[in-house]
Amino acid sequence: MSQDDVDCSKATNQHEMNACASKDFDTADKDLNQTYQAILAKYKDNDTFLANLRKAQKAWIAFRDAELDARFPLAAGQSPNVEYGSMYSMCYFGAKAELTRQRTAQLKDMLKNGPGC
């Protein structure tokens, strides 16, 4: 069963809930990327702003990944499913989706208001 086959409104087992969390992240990530691309298009003539935005986005990705590592710490060789159980994927993708939605909100503000205040 692929994640596309799961009806998330009726998810009843951990495998389905994990797939739904992954789908939720995919949706959040798509929204983030669409918003980012809209900023690039809208401000295509502002090279300085876009260079700084790219730098900020790269730093945000590093922050997001470090934040997830802090929330779900693993020593070398440890398995997340052993350390956190079968709910790991659901929790991990849930946290990743939430961080992504937060960043998307920031980008939507930039899209609306542009650089500056």
N, C-alpha and C positions, 0 to 999 in steps of 0.2 A: 504494500500500500504506500503510495507516494503522499507527500504532504498535500498535494492538490486534491487528493481523493477524500480528505477528511472534512466533514461538516463540523466546523468549530462550534456551532451553536448546540451540538449534540455530543461533544467530546466527553467520553466516559472513562477512558483509561489513560494511564500515564503516557503511553506511546502517542495517542491522539493529542493529548494536551501538550506534549513536547512538540509535535508537528504544528500545532496551532500557534505556539509561542514563536516558532521559527517563521511561520507565515506572517505573524504580526510584525516581527522584525523586518522581514522583506518589504512589507508595506511601508513601514516607517523609513527604511533606507531609500526606497523609491521616491518618497515624498521629499526627503532631504536632497537627493540628487537632482530632482526636478527643480527644486527651489534654487539650488546652487547654480544650475545651468541657466535659470532665468536671470539671476544676478549677473552672470558672465555676459549674457546677451544684452541686458539693459545698460550695463556700465562698460560696454566693450571699448569705449573711447577713453576710459579712465585707467590707464596702465598702472599708475601707482597704487590706486585702490585695489585693483585686481591682483597685483603682485602681493600686496599685503594680505588680501583675503586668502589667496592660495597658501601663503605661509601660515596664516591662522588656521586654515582648514587642516593642513598637515599636522600642526601642533594639536588640534582638537582630536584627530584620529589617534595620535600617540597618547593623549590624555585618556580618551575613551578606553583604549586597550589597557592602559595602566590601571585605570579605575576598576575594570573588570578583573584584572589580575589581583587587585587588592581585595575585592569582594569575594573572590573565589581562589584563594591562594593555594598553590600546589608546589611542592618541592619537586626537584628533578626526579623523573621516573614515576611520580604519583599519577594515578588515573582519576579524573574528575568523577567518574561514575562510581568508583570505589569510595572516594573521600566524601562525596555529597549525595550519592544514591541516584536512583532513577529519576528524581526530580531535577537533577542538575541542568539538563538541557532547557527545561521550562524556565527555571530560575535565571539561567545565564542569558537566554534570548529575551526574557522579560526585562532584565536590567539593561541589556544592550539596546532594546527598542526604546526604553524610557530615556536613556541618555541621547539617543538619536532624535527623539521627539523634542527634547530640550534644545538641542543644537538647531533643529529645523525651525523652532520658534525664533531663535536668535537670527537665523538667516532670513526668515520672512520679515523680520523687523528691518534688517538691512535692505532687503528688496524694496520694501515700502518707503523707507526713509533715507536710504543711501548713506554715504559716508558722512561723518560729523555727528552732531547731537541728535 
